[in-house]
Structure formats: structure tokens, C-alpha cells
């Protein structure tokens, strides 16, 4: 057995053990440094730890690319919760909006493996509280301290 095959076999054993014991998986996870800036970017927490402000950041990285004022044939999201129904015909409420984001649809990517429940809660709170900005003035970077 070559070194690559041995490594793959060992990785499979470790993965199986961690899957069988979630507590061991939590202990095996690397330590998280809350002061590492890349972690804030990765977890969408540059602007805030939670809430609509964090939802704005999730929207910027995951939704704005398609749902902006320049795109054609893609639903615009300002005033989403004032509408009676989604394009699919489902009534507009938090559960149906989260389900649409999770499952995607024709022409829309599914985010069920990308966004956590906390990400979805924050994103929906942002959509509810007054989504979207003009692309000429994107959300400010809270790390930037100008005078």
C-alpha cells in the first residue's frame, strides 16, 4: 500500500469516527481566533455579530450580485415583505422566504449548504427591515476609520 493510499485510509477512519461522535468532532475542530479578520469575513461578521446589520453583509456577499438594480428579469427585493406573494405564488412570510433561499428555484441558486440558520435569520431580518441600497453607495466598511 502506497503512502497516498495509507493516508486516504487513515482519513476515512478519522472521518467515520468523527461522524459517529459529534462531540469528538467539536473537540477536533481548530481553535477560533476572534481577532483574526479573515474569520469575520468568512462568518459575515465584519459589520455586526447578528441582526439586520449582519444580514446586510450576507446580502452583499451572497445576494447582491444577482438582485441589484442593474440586472434584468430578476426580482428586485426592496419592499419584498409588502408584497402579497412570491413569484412562485407562495405567500410572503419569513418561512417561505427562508425556504426559497434554502431551496433556490428556476434561475436561483440554493443556499441550504452555504448559509446557516443564523445567516438566514439575519438575512431575512435585513430584507424585512428595508433591504437594499443603491450600488453607487454600497454599505460602509465598519473597519475603515476616516476623518
Secondary structure, DSSP 8 states (H G I E B T S, - for coil): --HHHHHHHHHHHHHHHHHH-HHHHHHHS----TT-HHHHHHTT-SS-SSSHHHHHHHHHHHTTTTSSTT-SSS---TTGGGSSB-TTS-B-SHHHHHHHHHH-BTTB---TTTS-HHHHHHHHHHHHHH----GGG----TT----
